[in-house]
Amino acid sequence: MTDRITDRLEIVNADCYTLLDAWPSDAALVTDPPYGIGFKHSGRCNDRCIQSAETKARRKRTHARMIANDDRPFDPAAFFRFRWVLLWGADHFRDRLPQGGTLLAWDKSVGKGPASSFADCEFAWTNKPGVKRNICRFLWMGLACVKAGEDGGRRYHPNQKPQGLCDWCIKTLALPEETLVIDPFMGSGSLGVACHRAGLRYLGVEIDPEHYATAKARLQRETAQGLLCMPNDEDKRARHRQ
């Protein structure tokens, strides 16, 4: 299944490994893959963010099951042929990454998060040379999560990255305007939202049909809001002349 959200955003419900050979190597491969750690969420969710019993039941069902392909070690080798690469979870497969590159750090406790069974920091690896801003401090631990501006604090995916972090990744890579950003493990579409806001082309792929449906609805909502809230160039010029 393929859906074109806008002329610059396209998403596909498929196994990304069946599509890899068709993707152009001059694209940017940016993604948060399954790390191969067999993580399984408890299924608990915040009732304040749930609007209906049906949505609540679906959220618990999708969050509680294991992420697709997370039951096997992740091999990043298939993604190295792209011009720009940024892979989250680098600390889980560091021995399978090539020499060089830069590690990006997400400080999720910012020195004040509560004790947690999860790490205070997560790492991404990028092959883009000259990256200077390699630390993002964004509080995202337990009840201390900073969710202002995060779509009402909703959690769409059990392993969701904050929208602010995805926006930071795109800004840090500083990609040329017409770059195609490929996200083979799209999840709930957070990187697609970031690409839309940055004006970049985006191709997202998700194997799980329920997560795909979530991403599709989210991106449709995001792009519709953009159309409603962003004046066109002629409107801008008219106001400037007044």
N, C-alpha and C positions, 0 to 999 in steps of 0.2 A: 504494500500500500504506500502510495506517495501523495503528499499534500503540499501544494504550493501556497504558502501563507500570504506572501507578497511576491513581487517580481525579484526580490533579493533574499527571501527566506524560503527554504524548501526542507521538508522533513520526510523521512522514510521509515516505515515500520518493517524492519528486516534485520537479519544477522549481518553486521557490518563486514565480516570477513568474506562474505559472498560478493561484496561490492568493491572491495579495496582496489582491485586492478583497474577499475574504470575511473578512478579519481586522478585528477591532474597533480603532478608532483610539485608544481609551483604554488600549491595551496598551503595554508597554515593548518596543521593538525593540532587541535587544542581539545583536551578531553580529560575526564576523570574516570578512568577505567575501573573495572572490578580488579581488586588487588590480589585476589587469590587467597583471602584470609577466612573465607567461610562465615562472614559476618551475618548475623541474623538479628534483626531488631525485635524488641519486646512486643511491638504492636500497639503499645500505649500511645495515645495522642491527646493533644490539648483540646478539651471540649469547647473552650472559648473560640477556637478557630474553626469549628465544625458547624455548618449551617443546617444540616438535616441528618436524620437517622440513617438514611441511605448512604450519604457521603461519609458519615462516621464509620459505618460498617465496611465500606470499601477501603477507607484509609487504613483501618486496622488489618484488613485482609492483605493488602498490598505491602504494608510496612512489615508485617510479621514474617513473610516468606523471604527466603534467601535471594539475593541479587543474582540474576542470570550470569553464569560462567564464573561466579566467585568461588566455586569449589575446585578450581584448578589454578596453578601458578600462572600469573600474567606474563606473557612474553611480548615485550615492546618492539621486537625486531621488525615486524611488518610495517611499522609506522615511521621508520627512520628515513625513508626515501623522500619525505616531504621537505619543502624548503625551510619552513619553520615548524618546530615541534614544541609543544608544552604538554607534559604528562603529570598529572597529580598522582600521589602515592609513591613517589620516587624512592622513599626509604624502604618500601616493601620489595622493590626489584632493582636496587642500586647495582647489584653485581651483574645485571643484564643490560645495563646502559653503557654506551660507548664512552671512551675517555673524553674529557673536556666537557663543555657545556657549563651551565650555571644552575645552581639550586636556588629555587625561590621558597621562602619560608612564610607560612601563615601562622602567626602567633595568635592562637584562638583564646588564650586565657588573659593576655595583656597584663599579666602579673597580679590579677585580682580575681580570677575565676575560681569557683569552688573546686574542691577535690573531685576528681573524676577518674573512672577506669580507663578513659581515653587519653591519648597524648595531648599535652598542652600545645603542641606544634605539629603541623603537617607540611610536607615538602613536595614541591613540583620540580621537574627537571625541564630545562629548555635548551635547545641548541642555538638560540639566537645570540650572537655575540654582542658585547657592549651593553648588556642589561645592567643598569645601575641600581634601580629601586627593587631590591630583591627580598624585602621584608614587608609583609602586609599585617598590620595589627588590627584585628577585628574580633571583638569579644563574641564568643559563640560556644559557651559551655553551660549546659543545664539551664537553670532559671536565670542565669546572668546574661543570656543571649541578648545582643543588641539587635532588635528586629524593627526598629523604626525605619519606615520606608521599605520594608521587606514584604510588601504585598499584604499588609495587615498581620504580619507575623505567621502566615500560613506555612506549614511544612508539607510540601507536596511529595517528598521522596525520603525514604529512610536514611539515605546517605547524601542528602542535599547539601550543596555548597551554598554559602550566603550569596545573595545577588551582588552585594557590594564587593565580594571577593572576585566574582566573575568579571565585573566591570573593571576591577583593578588589573586583572590578568590581561584583558584586551588593551587597556591603556598602557601597561608596561611593555607589551610587545610592540606597540607603535607601528602597526602594520600599514602598508600603503592602502589607499582608499578603496581600490578595486579588488583587494585580496579576498579570495574565497576561504572562509574558515570552515573546516570540517570537524564535526564532533561525532565520532562513531559510537559513543556511549552517552547519548543525549540525556537520559533520565527525564527530569521534569522540565527541561528546556531553559535552565537559567543562563547558560552561555548564549543561547539564541536570543534571549532578551538583551543581553549585553551587546551582542553584535548589531541588533536592530538599533539600539540607542547610539551606537558608534557609527552607524551608516555602512557597516560592512556586509558583504554577502555571506550567507550561512547555509550550510547543509548539515542537518542533524539526523542521526540514525539511532533508533532504539528498537531492541528486540522484543521487549515486553509490551504487549498490546495495551495494557492498562496504563502503564507509565507513558506510553506513546499518546494515548488519548488525553492524559493530563497535560502533557507538553503542548499538544495541538491546541487545546482550549486556552491554555495560558498564553501562547504566542498570538492566537487570534485576538484575545482580549487586549494584550499589550499593543499590538499594531493598530487595533481599532481606536484605542485611546490616543495613540500618536496622531491618527488622522483627525480626530476630534479636537485635539489640543494644540496641534502645531499649525500655525498659519502658513499659507503657501508664500512663495517668494513675491508674488505680485502684491499680496496683502502687506507684506513687510515694506516693500518699496512705497506703497501708497501712504502708509503711516509715516514713513521717513520724510515724504514730501510735505506733509501737513505742518 
